[in-house]
Amino acid sequence: MKNLKAIALPVLALICVVLLSGCAHREIVDKCLAGHQYGFWGGLWHGIIGPIDLVVSLFRDDITFYAQNNNGAWYAFGFLIGSGGWGFLGGRGASRKKHS
């Protein structure tokens, strides 16, 4: 009986996600894709200003957090580094040991 509950809960959650995603709003981005395509450096810059974009995007509809017109993996890699996703820009303070 425990095994049935352990399997049924993830399956039920997956079914709910699939059913609810069918109601999701489809965003038309054709106009965005006609302009400049962002690469690694654009992703790096967008990752750095990401926290500011997040706050501003809550109040304005014309500001997005992630560029729709990007070249894929290189943009994502730059965004990840710019946002500090791998801790490259974390500094040495996080790795210091506390002395008592």
C-alpha positions, 0 to 999 in steps of 0.5 A: 500500500505504501508503494502504491502511494509513493507511485500514485502521488508523482503520477497525479502531480504530473497529470495535474501539471499537464492538464493545467499547462493546457490553459497557459497563455501563449505569448506571441514573440514574433516581433521580438525575434525579428530584431537583434539576437543576443549572444554570450555577452548579452546574456552576461549583461542580462545576468548581471542586471537580472535582480534589477530587471526582476523588480522592474518587471513586476511593475512594467509589462514591457520589461522582461527578465530573459531575452526572448531573441537569444542564440541558445546555449551561449546566451544561457551560459553568459546569463548563468555566469552573470547572475552568479549561478555557479558562484564565480562572482561570489567572492572569497567571503563565502569560502572563509572559515570562521575562527572561534 
